[in-house]
Amino acid sequence: MVKNFDELSPQEIVRELDRYIIGQYAAKKAVAIAIRNRIRRQKLPEEWRKEVLPKNILMIGPTGVGKTEIARRLAQLSGSPFLKVEATRYTEVGYVGKNVESMIRDLVEISVNMVKKEKMDEVKEKAEQMVEERILDALIPESRRPQPTGIMALFGPQPSQQSPEERKLLRQKREELRQKLRAGELENEMIEIEVEKEAAPFVGVMGPAELEDLGIDLTSMLGNLLPKTRQKKRVTVSEARKILLPIEAEKLLDMDKVIQEALDRAQNRGIIFIDEIDKIAIKSTGAGPDVSRQGVQRDLLPIVEGTTIMTKYGPVRTDYILFIASGAFHMSRPSDLIPELQGRFPIRVELSPLTKEDFVRILTEPQNAIIKQYQALLSTEGVELVFTPDGVEEIAKIAYELNQRLENIGARRLYTVVEKVLEDVSFQAPDIPTKKVIIDAAYVQSKLSKIIKDEDLSSYIL
């Protein structure tokens, strides 16, 4: 992108989403406005900023029409911490399931990792220099021999007593190895490096996952009290780079600043996508699983309304996190949600089912189109895949008809159909005599006609 994301207008945000998602203009427009309003909020005076809350969105539409993809791409585009959860993972206390508050802790963890990676990329060059020195130390152990102490300082060998010629030779040897190292000539040399040993996870009456749900990280807490243990590893220079680079980069970070920035980003720019919310929207009969579904809604309500959740990095307010919920609502309606929760999702957009023409566009137009993915994959084997217009049309037609006859799974049907069409090519790619394969309508029919005619077989395979 030419522009910084914060400078993009809602129309430009929609155009960016168009590069990956076909159709669904109303949903794209809604999320673009919601994200732009968050940027506008950051520019307001403090007294207004705390009053402007995000307008959460409820997406209604069948599976495979782009609900999740819109939210995911939007998060990538804006650089926001993004978490996708299924509403059915959660349940109220007393029933099997995860604590609803854990979604906020998961979002914060994602935010911390995101900021940490960005900061590590900033110090990567300096970290690489530090790694180079450690590898050179391992290649020339004598150069890093510790200064002797006590009686050894009087009678033992002392590096400081090396003659100028010896020190000069050692420096020359080190520089020669440095040049070879930078030229990639020593990548397979075996060296011994020393790294900190990871602390064993705390095991008690409650497991680590249950403690994490309560915002408690006992492994980390106890790890700070216990002495650090170190272990030696014998690895190649190439492997040592991969092991040492994140270690050295992390040493250069101010983790307090990283955590503060991550908490701020999670609170003010975080996006949580709650899928399958329709599964907890069925009206309660007052017993059985319906009680649990209502419990999930009640537990979800304060988080969406705005509350403070304790995490291992500190307290996090949920007031300004953007929640996007979605569901097919085949067996229920949005009005079946408890009234308070309905009110917390004021923006509702309905996504339309995909047509055959949409399938043709999905196959060819997006930057990450299915056809382009397969062409890139098989090009690694020297195979050139050429899809003719009638071949693409035939794939789209078959996928659309299968959705009508069987379960409508939207664009996901295209993956099963294309995979079956290209199954033989993918299998034979390394040994195929003809490196140019034409995928036309006749080719598609030859691979699928028998399966499609057999109703039982098509429902099983496609």
N, C-alpha and C positions, 0 to 999 in steps of 0.2 A: 504494500500500500504506500501511496505517496504521502498521504496525510497521517498525522497522529490520530489514533482512534477518538480521542476526546474532542477533536475538531470535526468529526464526521457528522453530517446532518442525518436525521432519521431516513431520508430518501437514500442517502449514500450507504447507510447501514443495510437497508433492504437490498440495494444493488450488490453489496458484498455477499449477503446471504444467498442471492440469486446464483452466485457462482457454484454453489454446492447443493441447493435445494430447489426443486422444480415446483412452481405454483405456490399455493397456500399464501397468497398475498396478504390476506386479513391477519393471519397469525404473525407473519413477518412484520407487518406494520405495527401491531400491538407491542411486540417485544422491542422493536426499534424505538418506539415512543417511551417505553418503560426505562430502557437503558439511557436514552438521551435525558430523561428527567433526572436520573441519578447524577449525570454530569452537571446539569443545571443546578441541582441542589448543592453541589460542592462549591459553586460560585456565589451562593447566597450568604448574607451576613449570618453570624452565629445564631441570633435570636430566631431567624426564619429557618435556618438549616435544621434545627432540632424539631421543628414543627412539620416539615415535609416528609412524609413516610412513603415508601415505595408502594405502587399499586400492583398487588400480586395478580397473577394471570392464571386462569383456568382454561386449558385447551381441551376441546371435546372433539373426538374423531376416532375412526377405526385404527387398528394397529397398522404400522408400516406406511403411514402417510407423511411422516416427517416431523412429528411432535418432538421427539428426543433430539433429532438432528438439528432442529432450529435452535433449541436451547444450548446444545453442545457447541455448535459453531459460533453462536453469539458470545459464549464465554471465552472461546479461543480468540475471537476477534477483539474483545475488550480487555483481554489479559486478566480476567477475573477468576478467582478460585471457584471451581464448579464441582458440584456433587450431585450424582444421580442416585436416587434411592427408590425402592419399591415400597409403597405404603403397606403391603402385606408382610413386610419383614418385621414390622413393629406390632406390639400389642401392649395392653395395659399390664401393670404389675399383677402377678397372680396367674397369668397365662404365659405359654411358651412364646418367646420372641425377644427382640432387642428393645432396650429402652429408647424411646423417641428422642431423648436428649442427645443420644450418641451421634445423630446426624450432624449436630453442631460441632461436636468434637472431631468428627471425620473431616468436616469442612475446614476447620482450623488446621488440622494436620496437613491437608492438601495445601493450604495457604502458606504454612511454614516451609514446606518442601519447595514450593514455587519460588518464594522469596530467597530461600537458601541457594537454590540453583542459579538464580539470577546474579546474586552476589558472588557466588563461586566462579561464574563465568567472567565477572569483572576482574577478579584477581587471578585468573587462570594463568596468565603469562608469568606472573611472579611465582605462582605455585609450581609451574613447570621448571623454573630455574632452581627452586628448592629441591624438587625431585631429582633433577640432574646432579646436584651436589651430593644427594644421598646415594645415588647410584654410583657416582665416582668414588665416594667413601667406601662403598661395598666392593668396588673393583680394586681399590688400593687400601686394604685394611690398615696398613702401617701409618697412613697419613692421618688417621683419626684415633690413634692410640692415646688413651687418657694420660694426662700428666701424672707421674708417680708421686706418691705421698709417703710420709713417715720415713722409715729407714731406707726404703727403696729410692727416696729422693736423694739420699746420700751415696748409696752404693749401686743402685740399679741403673740400667741404660736410660738416658733422658733424650727425648726427641730434640729438646732445645739445644743439646750439645752436639747435634749433627753439624758437620762441617758445612760451610757455605756451598761447596761443590755438591754435597749430598742433597742439600735442600733444593739446589738449582735443578739437579737431575730429577728429583721427585716432582717438582713443579712442571718440568718438561714432560715427564711421563703422564702426569695428570692432564695436561693440555692436549697431548697426543690422543689420549683416550677420549677426551671431550670431543675432539674433531671426529673421531671414529663413531662416537655415540650419536652425534648430530647427523652423521652420514648414514646412520642405520646399519652399521657394520657389526654392531655388538648385540643386536636384538635377541639372539638365541643363546648368549652367554649366560651361564648359571651364576647367580649371586645369592648371598644370604642377607635378608632384611629383617628388621625387628619391628613388630607392630603390636599395638595394644590388643589384648585378648578381650573379646566381648563378654560382658557379664551374663551369667546364666539367668533366665527369667525367674522371677519370684514365684514360688509355688506355695499355696496355702489352702485354707478352707475354700476361699473364692479364687477362681482362676484369673489370669491376666485380663481376659476379655471382660469379665464381669466387673473387675476393678476399674478398667478403662471406662466402662459405661458410667461409673460414678465419678469420673474425673480424677482417678487416683492412679499414679504410675509408680508402684512400689519398687519395680526393678530399677528405675532411674534414681529414686530417692535413696535406696540402699546402695546403689552403685557409687553414689557420691561419698558415702561414708566408708566404703571398703577401699583398700589400697588397689591401685591399678596394677594388673598383671600384664606382663609382656611375653610374647612368644616369637621365636625365630622361625622364619620360613625360607626355604630354598626354592627360588623361582627363577625364571628367565628374566632378562632385562625388560623385555616387552610386557611380561606379566607384572613386573615390579612397578612399571609406570602406571598401569591401571589401578593397582592397589594403593600406591602412594599419592597419586594426584588428588583424590578427594580428601585424603588425610591432611595433606599439606595446605590445600585450599581452605579447609575448615579452620585451620590454625590462624589464618589471616582474617577470619570473620569476627565481628563483634556480635555474638549471638544474642545479646540483650536487645541490640538494635534490630536484628533480623526478626526476633519474636515480636517486638512492638510493631514493626511495619506489617508483619504477617497478620497480627490481630486486627490492626486497623483496616487492612485490605479485606479480611474476612467479614468484618462488621459492616463496612461501607460499600464493598463491591462484590461481596459473595453472592452466588446464585445457587439455590438448591432446587433441583428438579425432582418433584415427587410423582412418580409414575404409578399407574394403576390405582389412583385414588377412588375410582368407582367401585373397587372391590371392598372398600370399607364404608360405602355409602348406602348399602341396603338397609331399609327400615328395620329397626329392631323389633323382635318379637318378645324381648324381655328375658330370653334364656339362650343357652348354648353359645355358639360362636358369634351371634349377633351382639351379645353383650360386649365381647372383646372388640368388635369392630367399632362400636360406639365409644369404647374406652380409648382406642387409638385416636379417634377424632377429638375427644376431650383432652388427651395428652398433647396432641398436636396444636390445639388452639392457643395456649399461652405462648408457644414458641413462635407461631405465625403472628400473633398480636404484638409480641415484643416482651422479652423477659431477659434475665441474666443467667447464663449457663456457666458453671465452673468447669474449666478444662485444666489440663496439666500445665498449660502455658499461662493461665490466668483467667479472670472472668471475661466473658464475651457477651455483648448485648446483641439481641437478634432483631431489634427494631428496624434496622435499615438493610437487612438481608432481603434480597428479592426471591420470593418463592414462586415457582412456576409448577402448577399441578396439571396432570393430564389423565385422561381416561376415555375409554370407548363408550361407557355408559349404555351398554346393550341391555343389561339386566336392571339397571337403576337409572335415576335421573340426578342432575346436580341438586335439585331441590330435596333429595333424600339425605343430603348431608345435614348435620345439625345447623340450625340457623346462624349461630355465631360464626361457624367456620365458613359458611357461604358468604357472609359479609366480609370476610378477610380476603376473598378473591373477587374483587369488584369487576375486573376485566375478564370477559368471557369471549373466546373465539372458537368458532366451529371450523374444523378442517374438513375439506371435502374429500370423498373417496377418489382414488386415482383412476383415470380413464386409460384406454389403450394408447391414446396420443401422448398422455403424460409418461407412460412407460417408454415410448420411443425417445422422448426427450431425456428421461432419466438415464437411459442407456448411453446416450451420446453427448449431451450438453455439459453437465457439471464438470468442474475441474478434476474431480475424482471419480468420473463416470465408470461404471462397472466394466464396460468394454475397454476403456483405457487402462484399467488395472490389469486385466488379463493380457493385453498387448504388451505392457511393460514386463509382466512376469515371464512370459514366454520369449521375449526378446533376449533374456539372459541365456537362453538355450540356442539363440540364433534363429528362432522361428519368427516369421513375420505373419501376424494375423491380420487379415483384411476382411472387414465386415461390409458387405454390400447393403444398400438401402433396403432391398427386399428381405435380406437376411435379418436385419434389425427389426423390420416390421413383423416378420414371422415370429421372432422371439417375443416381442411385445404382445402380439395377438394371442399366442399360446399362454403366456403368463396371465393375461387378462381373463381368458376363458377359464383357466384353472381356478382363478380366484372366484369366479362366478359359480362354478360347479362345486368346488370344495370350500374350504374355509378361506375367507378373504383376509389375507395377511399382507396386503398392500405391496409395496416395492420389494419386500423380502422375498416374494415369489420369484422375482427376476434372478436372484442369486442361485436358487435351486435349479431353475431352467437353464441358465447360462452354464452353470457347473456341469450339468448333464450333457449339454451340447458339446462342451470342450473336454469332456472326460478323456476320450481316446487321444486327442492331441496332447493333452497334458501328460498322459501316461507314456506316450511314444516320443515325446519331444526330443530327448537326447539322441535318438536313433532314427528319427524320421528322415527319409531320403529327400523329400521336397520341403524346403525350408520356408516356402510361401504357401499358406493355407487360406483358401477363400471360404468364408462363411456366408453362404447365400441361403435363400429360402429352401432350395432343394436339399442342401446339406443339413439344415435344421430339421426338416421333416424326416430325413433318413435316420436321424439320431433319436427322434422323439415319437414318430408316428405310432409305433407298436405300443409304447407305454401309454400314450394318450387314449388309444382305442380301448385299452383294458382299464375299465373304471377302478377296479380294486388295485391294480398295479400303479396307476397314476396317483391315487390317493396315498399310496405307501411311499413312492419314490419322489414324487413332485409335490 
